Amino acid sequence: MTRRPSPVVVGLAIVAAAFLLLPLTGLVSRAPWSGAARELGRPEFRTALRLSLICSLGATAISLVLGVPLAMLLARHRFPGRRLLRGLVLLPMVLPPVVGGVALLTALGRRGIAGGLLHRAGIALPFTTAGAVVAGAFVALPFMVVTVEAGLRSLDARLDDAAATLGAGRWQTFRRVTLPLLAPSLWAGGALTWARALGEFGATITFAGNAPGRTRTLPIEVYLALESRPEEAILLSVLLLGVSLAVLLSLRGRWLGLP
């Protein structure tokens, strides 16, 4: 039997919900829907949307390639410094994005720790589209790692042992046993990573700038439009809000554990 919540809990919950929903409601209600087709048909919007899709999908691909092995290492193996490594991997989740962009500049800029070697090899990342992809991957990779690691920890390791006793190698075991069971976590991690990279602003504008057609993504376009074209800024904000809401609704059973 479920106990009824106290009036105090209900009251505070209502206040909390109103605190979160009121700005979003205001955003939707103030959107100029009658001129949506005209505003969203602007060349600047189409260019920013295309660039955002390229950068966010590129960041998701990088996070998938790098994040899954890292999650497997953290979930399946014990080694000195594992907790420290996990903390460092998850640090971009709480790090101010602008600080992340500055960190990328110090590491991958022309005079950075690794940037000098990249520059001599003819690879330039700051203030390029590739730099925007790297910035998105830097802030979004932890979402892939934490989601896939949680999925790996929920799997029964005895299944891998049983496959090994039947003569399956590591790659065959991963492909035919682990990967099918891990698919929901991979989907959840990929969707969260993509949504986070799509909405990235601080690290992107700091490390990649806001060059039109190269690094000016949708969040940066929203920021710039707010000064001179507030109606377009509101519409773009509603668009990003809708994408984020759709991702969360699709993941509630896979990541949040909700019915």
PETAMO-V696678 format. One record per pair of residues at least 6 apart in sequence whose ideal C-beta (glycine too) atoms are under 7 Angstrom apart, sorted by the first residue. I is the first residue (numbers start at 1). J is the second residue. If there is no record, write none. Layout:
[[I,J] [I,J]]
//
This chain:
[[24,241] [27,234] [27,237] [27,238] [27,241] [28,238] [30,234] [31,234] [31,235] [31,238] [32,231] [32,235] [35,231] [36,235] [39,231] [39,232] [39,235] [40,235] [44,221] [45,221] [47,212] [47,213] [48,216] [48,217] [48,218] [48,221] [49,218] [51,216] [51,217] [52,198] [52,217] [52,218] [55,129] [55,132] [55,133] [55,136] [55,197] [55,217] [56,136] [56,194] [56,197] [56,198] [57,194] [58,133] [59,133] [59,136] [59,137] [59,140] [59,193] [59,197] [60,190] [60,193] [60,194] [60,197] [62,137] [63,137] [63,140] [63,141] [63,144] [63,193] [64,144] [64,190] [66,141] [67,141] [67,144] [67,145] [67,148] [67,189] [68,148] [70,89] [70,145] [71,145] [71,148] [71,149] [71,152] [72,152] [74,82] [74,86] [74,149] [75,149] [75,152] [75,153] [76,152] [89,142] [89,145] [90,142] [90,146] [92,100] [92,138] [92,139] [92,142] [93,142] [96,202] [97,139] [97,200] [97,201] [97,202] [97,203] [98,202] [98,206] [100,138] [100,139] [100,202] [100,203] [101,135] [101,202] [101,203] [101,206] [101,207] [102,206] [104,134] [104,135] [104,138] [104,203] [104,207] [105,112] [105,126] [105,206] [105,207] [106,112] [107,113] [107,114] [107,115] [108,114] [108,115] [108,118] [108,125] [108,126] [108,134] [109,115] [109,126] [110,116] [110,119] [118,125] [125,131] [125,134] [126,207] [126,208] [127,208] [127,209] [127,211] [127,215] [128,208] [128,214] [129,214] [129,215] [131,207] [131,208] [131,215] [132,204] [132,208] [132,215] [132,217] [135,200] [135,203] [135,204] [135,207] [135,208] [136,197] [136,200] [136,204] [137,197] [138,203] [139,196] [139,200] [139,203] [140,193] [140,196] [140,197] [143,189] [143,192] [143,193] [143,196] [144,189] [144,193] [147,185] [147,188] [147,189] [147,192] [147,255] [148,182] [148,185] [148,186] [148,189] [150,185] [151,182] [151,184] [151,185] [152,182] [155,178] [155,181] [155,182] [159,177] [160,173] [160,177] [160,178] [163,173] [163,177] [164,173] [184,254] [187,254] [188,251] [188,254] [188,255] [191,247] [191,250] [191,251] [192,247] [192,251] [192,255] [195,243] [195,244] [195,247] [198,243] [199,219] [199,240] [199,244] [200,219] [201,219] [201,220] [201,223] [204,215] [204,217] [204,220] [205,220] [208,215] [209,215] [210,216] [210,220] [218,236] [218,240] [221,236] [222,233] [222,236] [222,237] [225,232] [225,233] [225,236] [226,233] [252,258] [253,259]]
//
